[in-house]
Structures are given as C-alpha cells and as structure tokens.
Amino acid sequence: MSPVAEQVLTPDEIGAPLGASATVVQLSSAFCMPCRATRAVVERAVATATGVTAVDLDVADHLALGERLGVTSTPTVLVLDARGRVRVQAAGVPTLAQLRAAVAAASA
C-alpha cells in the first residue's frame, strides 16, 4: 500500500458518509474472486477500528471515479482520511496488517 497524489473524494462520490477517523473504499467488480477476500480483510479491519467506515463500490457503476483514480484492476483499496483525502491506494488483496497500518496513518 502506497501514498498517492492528492485526490479528495466526497460522500456524494462514494455514496456514503465519511468515517469520523477514516474511510476504506473498495473498488470491486462482480466476478472478481480476490474482491471477496479483500472484502473480508476490510470488514475485519473496520470492525476493530473506531470511527472508520467501509464502502464497497462496483467499479462498473463508478467508471468516472475509477478513471479519475487510475484504477486498472480490482480489487483496488483506498484509505481516506476524515476529510476524504486519499491517503493510500493499493491494487490487490491487502493483508490485515497493511490495512490496519494504512487506516492508522490516515486517522492520525
């Protein structure tokens, strides 16, 4: 998981309120098997963090957002800070430790 160029996402763009501390956005696709594994990691990380929200978006329904963020594969995970600034963007299935570290950094 690595830092990215400054991008800010709004609640309207992700279809959900931002978390008080951080928001984890997963961009998935309907037939993506790794997306299922990622969803489990995201759910576990969010369940153990205070003020963190998770949002799962089908990239086919959010093509403009995917294009703007340069998403080329699913799953892609974004970790936003409380203001919606993308702090981390990663393709593939993150480990629980990686995602927890990214959430902690975005929450700081």
N, C-alpha and C positions, 0 to 999 in steps of 0.2 A: 504494500500500500504506500502510495507516494503523494506528496503535495502536488497541487495543480495550480495553473494560472487562475487569477481571481475571477470567479463566477459567483453570482448570487442567485439563489432560487427562492421564489415566493411561495406562500401557501397556495395561491391560485394555480401555480405551475405544477405543484406536486399533488394537489387535490386534498390536502390535509394541513392542519395547523402544525407549525414548527414546534419541536420539543423545547422545553424551558432551558435545557442544557445543550442538547444536540439532537440531530435528526439523522437517521440512517435511511438512505433511499436505495432500494434495489431495483435496477432496471433488468427485467426478465423478458423471456419470450415463452410462448405457450408450450413448445415442445422441448424446452431446454432442461435436460436432466441435471446438470450441475446447478441450475437455478434452485432446484428443490433442496439440495444440500446447503446452498447459501442461505436460503430462507430459514433453515433450522439454526444455522450459526447466528444469523441476525436476531432471530427470536430469543435465543439464549442470551446473547449479549445485552439486548434491550431489557430482558426480564431482570437482570442483575444490576441495572444502572438506574439511577434516579434522574427524572426529568428528560429522559431520552425517548423519542418517538421513532417508530419504524414505519416506512411506507414502501409498498411493493407496487411498481408500475410496469405494465406491459409496454415494452418499447414500441410495439406496433401501434399502440394508441397514443404514443407521445413522440412521434417521429421528429418534430421540430426540436424538442428538448434533447433527444438523442443526438441529433445532428449538431446542435449548438455545443454540446459537451464532448463531441468527438467519439461517441460510443460506437465501437466497431464490433463488439461481441457481447454476448450475455453469458453469465451474469456480469453486470457492472455494478459496483457498490460505491455510493457516495456517502461521505460523512460530512454533514453540515454543522456549523456552529449555531448558536442560538439566534443569530441574525440571518441565517440562511446562506452564509458564505460557504462555498465548497472548500473544505479543508483537505480532504483526501478523496481520490478517485482511483479505483482499482478494478481490473478485469479478472474474472476467475473467482474461485471459491476461496475466501479468506479463512485463515484459522481463527478460532475464537480469541486467541491471544492477540493476534494482529488487529482484529476488530475492536477488542476492548481497549487496546493502546490508542487506536485512532479516535475512538469515542472520548477517551480521557483527554487526549490532546485537544480535541475540538471543544471540549467542555471547559478547559482551563481559561 
